[in-house]
Amino acid sequence: MPPKKQPRRNVPKMLKPSPQMEQFAVLIATEILTWPNTSTKPMFGMTALYRGTVMFGAVPKTKTMWTRNSIMFKLENPPDTCTHNLEDARIIHGGLTHKWYGFEMTEPEDLRDALNWLGIAYDHATKRGSATKRGKRLPRT
């Protein structure tokens, strides 16, 4: 008989977003869809944000990770200009998701900072290695 699989540790739990976070998520997704070459797709109760074929973030729809008021963004190799900002108390580093960060939003003023972090992730979404690493071609321009 094969040995039992060990449960995954440090995997963030999926939570139901707060009503305020659901509103923030709609506002964020609407703004991001105005950016060039962006699209959204449903993913595990969240709305995944793509630049071309590369996912760079996610906002909650019916589920969220880490906290009830958080979004996700991907920084594979954070640029030196923003690594010191990753020490912000609202940034969540989570378990096995070493490339993914969470940003906790508690008030409407956090929308600007959330869009700023998603903008940084968007800018790095097509950098060398992110799309080609998985065998996908970069989008044609």
WOQUI-V462934 format. One record per residue. N is the residue number from 1. PHI is phi in degrees with one decimal (NA if undefined). OMEGA is omega in radians with two decimals (* if undefined). D_CENTER is the distance of its C-alpha to the mean C-alpha in whole Angstrom. Layout:
BEGIN
N,PHI,OMEGA,D_CENTER
N,PHI,OMEGA,D_CENTER
END
This chain:
BEGIN
1,NA,-3.11,39
2,-66.6,-3.14,36
3,-66.3,3.12,34
4,-65.5,3.06,32
5,-74.7,3.08,28
6,-77.5,3.09,27
7,-65.0,3.14,24
8,-71.3,3.12,21
9,-96.9,3.09,20
10,63.9,3.07,17
11,-85.0,-3.13,15
12,-60.3,-3.13,13
13,-84.7,3.09,15
14,-83.9,-3.10,14
15,-124.7,3.05,15
16,-80.8,-3.13,16
17,-70.6,3.07,15
18,-71.3,3.11,17
19,-57.5,3.11,19
20,-64.6,3.14,18
21,-67.2,3.08,14
22,-61.1,3.10,15
23,-67.7,3.10,17
24,-58.8,-3.10,14
25,-62.2,3.11,12
26,-64.2,3.13,14
27,-62.6,-3.13,15
28,-64.8,-3.13,12
29,-61.7,3.12,12
30,-63.2,3.12,15
31,-65.6,-3.08,15
32,-66.2,3.11,12
33,-66.5,3.04,15
34,-84.2,3.13,17
35,-77.0,-3.11,16
36,-62.4,2.99,18
37,59.1,3.12,17
38,-109.6,3.08,14
39,-151.7,3.09,14
40,-127.3,3.07,12
41,-144.2,3.07,13
42,-70.4,-3.12,13
43,-155.1,3.03,12
44,50.7,3.13,13
45,81.8,3.11,13
46,-122.0,3.02,10
47,-108.5,-3.14,10
48,-80.1,-3.12,8
49,-108.9,-3.08,8
50,-122.7,2.88,10
51,-112.2,-3.01,12
52,65.6,3.14,15
53,-101.6,-3.03,15
54,-104.7,3.09,12
55,-76.8,-3.13,8
56,-124.1,-3.14,6
57,-170.7,3.09,3
58,-155.0,3.06,4
59,-121.5,-3.08,7
60,-72.0,2.97,10
61,-117.9,3.05,13
62,-118.1,3.14,15
63,-138.9,3.04,13
64,-143.9,3.14,10
65,-110.6,3.08,10
66,67.7,3.13,12
67,-134.5,-3.14,13
68,-70.6,-3.05,14
69,-124.5,-3.07,13
70,-125.3,2.99,9
71,-112.3,3.13,6
72,-124.6,2.99,3
73,-144.5,-3.04,3
74,-112.2,3.01,5
75,-130.4,-3.10,9
76,-68.4,3.06,11
77,-128.0,-3.07,14
78,-57.3,3.12,14
79,-66.2,-3.12,16
80,-58.0,-3.10,19
81,-68.4,-3.10,19
82,-120.9,-3.09,16
83,-64.1,3.12,16
84,-68.7,3.11,19
85,-74.0,3.11,16
86,-69.7,3.09,14
87,-88.0,3.08,17
88,-55.3,-3.10,16
89,-63.7,-3.13,17
90,-84.7,3.13,14
91,-85.3,-3.12,11
92,-114.5,3.03,11
93,-99.5,-3.00,12
94,-129.9,2.87,12
95,42.9,-3.08,14
96,-75.9,-3.09,14
97,-93.6,-3.05,11
98,-66.7,3.09,12
99,-92.9,-3.06,10
100,-105.0,3.12,6
101,-125.5,3.02,7
102,-108.2,3.06,7
103,-130.4,-3.09,8
104,-88.1,-3.11,11
105,-112.2,-3.12,13
106,-117.6,-3.12,17
107,-144.7,-3.09,19
108,-57.2,3.13,19
109,-65.2,3.13,19
110,-74.1,3.13,15
111,-58.2,-3.13,14
112,-60.8,-3.13,15
113,-68.7,3.10,13
114,-62.7,3.11,10
115,-65.4,3.09,11
116,-63.4,3.13,12
117,-65.0,3.09,9
118,-65.4,3.07,7
119,-65.0,3.08,11
120,-64.6,3.11,11
121,-63.1,3.10,8
122,-61.1,-3.14,10
123,-61.0,-3.10,13
124,-98.5,-3.07,13
125,-69.4,3.13,11
126,-114.6,3.10,15
127,-65.9,-3.08,16
128,-49.3,3.03,19
129,98.9,-3.02,18
130,-71.3,-3.13,14
131,-88.3,-3.06,16
132,-72.9,-3.12,19
133,-61.7,-3.12,19
134,-93.3,3.11,18
135,82.4,3.12,21
136,-101.8,3.10,20
137,-82.1,3.04,21
138,-67.0,3.13,20
139,-62.1,3.11,20
140,-78.4,3.11,24
141,-113.4,*,24
END
